[in-house]
Amino acid sequence: MYKSVYKSAIFAAFIGLILMLLMMDPVDALSANATDEQLRIMNELEGSDMTIGEYMQKVWPEFYAEMSDEQKEHINRWKRSWPKDANTIKNNEVKWHSQNVSSFTTALGIKLCWGESVNPDYRRNAAESAAESNTFSNLSITVYSPKGHVFGPYRDADFDRSQNGIINFYIKRLDGIDEGEWWYAVKGDTVDGTEYYTV
């Protein structure tokens, strides 16, 4: 339970602060530390189908109150995503995941992480693997909308130009993204042994 609360608290604080920084002038940037009550609420809300605005109103009401109407309008349309437990994948294997969008939202955030950001033993394992084969894991992700639109495949460095084991992007549409089940196909493009990942 504490692992879940800690993970959720860090993730929520990170998302909240990133949103604030993206929508505010640098001189208006804020910082936050979660109280015990906020941690309790975060734990209760984990996994709920809600927008970022709904989440902020319940967990960080003081930040939400300070936002402009335009900022509130944006985050009230964006779906809240949740950290997941690590999965494993092997070379050329494809693993399927899904997320249900059950209400109106204009953006869907998708983040695939592997390597050091997921597995605490990655540095040791990667050093041993590099000494033996000089290869590191590369994963890709393809996203399928409920109406059959295909996004991707996307690979490391497609969005941030950095080989860091993170593929992070949004699918956005002002008049709302498709409601229903969104499917993610994660592929182990190059994996030596088994790789841990989250999506």
C-alpha positions as CSV (number, residue, x, y, z in Angstrom):
1,M,0.0,0.0,0.0
2,Y,2.8,2.4,0.9
3,K,4.5,1.7,-2.4
4,S,1.2,2.6,-4.2
5,V,0.8,5.8,-2.2
6,Y,4.4,6.8,-2.7
7,K,4.3,6.1,-6.5
8,S,1.0,7.9,-6.9
9,A,2.2,10.9,-4.8
10,I,5.3,11.4,-6.9
11,F,3.4,10.9,-10.1
12,A,0.6,13.3,-9.2
13,A,3.1,15.9,-8.0
14,F,5.1,15.6,-11.1
15,I,2.0,15.8,-13.5
16,G,0.6,18.7,-11.5
17,L,3.8,20.7,-11.5
18,I,4.5,20.0,-15.2
19,L,1.0,21.3,-16.1
20,M,1.5,24.4,-14.0
21,L,4.9,25.1,-15.5
22,L,3.6,24.6,-19.1
23,M,0.7,26.9,-18.5
24,M,2.3,29.6,-16.4
25,D,5.0,32.1,-16.8
26,P,8.3,31.0,-15.2
27,V,7.9,33.6,-12.4
28,D,4.6,32.0,-11.4
29,A,6.0,28.4,-11.0
30,L,5.0,26.6,-7.9
31,S,6.2,23.7,-5.8
32,A,4.2,21.3,-3.7
33,N,4.6,18.6,-1.0
34,A,1.7,16.2,-0.4
35,T,0.2,16.1,3.1
36,D,-0.9,12.8,4.7
37,E,-4.5,13.7,3.8
38,Q,-3.5,14.3,0.2
39,L,-1.6,11.0,0.1
40,R,-4.8,9.2,1.4
41,I,-6.9,10.8,-1.3
42,M,-4.4,10.0,-4.0
43,N,-4.4,6.4,-2.9
44,E,-8.2,6.3,-3.0
45,L,-8.3,7.8,-6.4
46,E,-5.7,5.7,-8.0
47,G,-7.0,4.0,-11.2
48,S,-10.2,6.1,-11.3
49,D,-11.5,7.2,-14.7
50,M,-11.2,11.0,-14.4
51,T,-9.7,14.1,-15.9
52,I,-6.6,15.8,-14.6
53,G,-8.9,18.7,-13.6
54,E,-11.1,16.5,-11.5
55,Y,-8.0,15.0,-9.9
56,M,-6.5,18.5,-9.2
57,Q,-9.8,19.6,-7.6
58,K,-9.7,16.7,-5.1
59,V,-6.0,16.5,-4.4
60,W,-4.6,20.0,-5.0
61,P,-7.6,22.3,-4.7
62,E,-5.4,25.3,-3.8
63,F,-3.5,25.0,-7.1
64,Y,-6.7,24.4,-9.1
65,A,-8.3,27.6,-7.5
66,E,-5.2,29.7,-8.7
67,M,-5.5,28.5,-12.3
68,S,-7.0,30.7,-15.0
69,D,-10.3,29.7,-16.6
70,E,-8.4,28.8,-19.8
71,Q,-6.0,26.6,-17.8
72,K,-8.9,24.9,-16.1
73,E,-10.7,24.3,-19.4
74,H,-7.6,22.5,-20.7
75,I,-7.0,20.2,-17.8
76,N,-10.8,19.5,-17.4
77,R,-10.6,17.8,-20.8
78,W,-7.4,15.8,-20.4
79,K,-7.7,12.2,-19.1
80,R,-5.7,11.3,-16.0
81,S,-3.4,8.3,-16.6
82,W,-2.0,6.1,-13.9
83,P,1.4,4.4,-13.3
84,K,1.3,0.7,-13.8
85,D,3.4,-2.2,-12.5
86,A,6.3,-3.3,-14.7
87,N,5.7,-5.9,-17.4
88,T,8.4,-8.0,-19.2
89,I,9.0,-8.4,-22.9
90,K,11.5,-10.5,-25.0
91,N,13.0,-9.9,-28.5
92,N,10.4,-9.6,-31.3
93,E,7.6,-10.2,-28.8
94,V,4.4,-8.1,-28.9
95,K,2.4,-7.3,-25.8
96,W,-1.0,-5.7,-25.9
97,H,-2.4,-3.2,-23.4
98,S,-5.6,-1.1,-23.4
99,Q,-7.1,1.9,-21.9
100,N,-10.8,2.8,-22.0
101,V,-11.8,6.3,-22.7
102,S,-15.4,6.5,-21.3
103,S,-16.1,10.2,-21.4
104,F,-15.2,13.3,-23.4
105,T,-11.5,14.3,-23.4
106,T,-9.4,16.1,-25.9
107,A,-6.0,14.4,-25.1
108,L,-4.7,11.0,-24.2
109,G,-1.3,10.8,-22.7
110,I,0.8,7.7,-23.5
111,K,4.2,6.9,-21.9
112,L,6.3,3.8,-22.5
113,C,9.3,3.4,-20.2
114,W,11.9,0.7,-20.0
115,G,15.4,0.1,-18.8
116,E,16.8,2.2,-16.0
117,S,13.6,4.1,-15.3
118,V,11.7,0.8,-14.6
119,N,14.2,-1.8,-13.3
120,P,16.5,-0.9,-10.4
121,D,19.0,-3.5,-11.4
122,Y,19.2,-2.1,-15.0
123,R,22.6,-0.5,-14.6
124,R,24.2,-3.8,-13.4
125,N,22.3,-5.9,-16.0
126,A,23.0,-3.4,-18.8
127,A,26.7,-3.3,-18.0
128,E,26.9,-7.1,-18.0
129,S,24.9,-7.3,-21.3
130,A,27.1,-4.6,-22.9
131,A,30.2,-6.4,-22.0
132,E,28.9,-9.6,-23.5
133,S,27.0,-8.4,-26.6
134,N,27.3,-4.6,-26.9
135,T,23.5,-4.3,-27.3
136,F,20.8,-2.5,-25.3
137,S,17.0,-2.9,-25.5
138,N,14.9,-0.9,-28.0
139,L,11.1,-1.0,-27.8
140,S,8.4,0.5,-29.9
141,I,4.7,1.3,-29.4
142,T,1.8,1.4,-31.9
143,V,-1.5,2.8,-30.8
144,Y,-4.9,1.9,-32.2
145,S,-8.0,4.0,-31.6
146,P,-11.5,2.6,-31.1
147,K,-12.4,3.6,-34.7
148,G,-9.3,1.9,-36.2
149,H,-6.9,4.9,-36.6
150,V,-3.3,3.8,-36.2
151,F,-0.6,5.9,-34.6
152,G,3.0,4.8,-34.9
153,P,5.0,2.7,-34.5
154,Y,6.9,5.1,-32.3
155,R,10.5,4.5,-31.1
156,D,12.9,5.9,-28.6
157,A,14.0,9.4,-29.6
158,D,11.1,10.0,-32.0
159,F,9.7,12.8,-29.7
160,D,12.5,13.9,-27.4
161,R,15.5,13.1,-29.6
162,S,17.1,11.2,-26.7
163,Q,17.9,7.5,-26.4
164,N,16.6,7.2,-22.8
165,G,14.2,4.4,-22.8
166,I,11.2,6.7,-22.7
167,I,8.5,7.3,-25.4
168,N,6.1,10.0,-24.2
169,F,3.5,11.6,-26.3
170,Y,-0.1,12.8,-26.5
171,I,-2.9,12.1,-29.0
172,K,-5.0,15.3,-29.1
173,R,-8.1,16.5,-30.9
174,L,-9.9,19.6,-29.9
175,D,-13.4,18.2,-30.6
176,G,-12.6,15.1,-28.5
177,I,-10.7,11.9,-29.1
178,D,-12.6,8.7,-29.8
179,E,-14.4,7.2,-26.9
180,G,-14.0,3.5,-26.3
181,E,-11.1,1.0,-25.9
182,W,-7.7,2.3,-27.1
183,W,-5.1,-0.5,-27.7
184,Y,-1.3,-0.3,-27.4
185,A,1.0,-2.8,-29.0
186,V,4.4,-2.8,-27.4
187,K,7.1,-4.6,-29.4
188,G,10.5,-5.7,-28.3
189,D,12.4,-4.5,-31.3
190,T,15.8,-5.4,-29.9
191,V,15.9,-7.1,-26.5
192,D,18.8,-9.2,-25.1
193,G,17.0,-11.6,-22.7
194,T,14.1,-10.0,-20.9
195,E,13.3,-6.3,-20.6
196,Y,11.1,-4.6,-17.9
197,Y,8.7,-1.9,-19.1
198,T,5.7,0.1,-18.1
199,V,3.0,1.7,-20.3
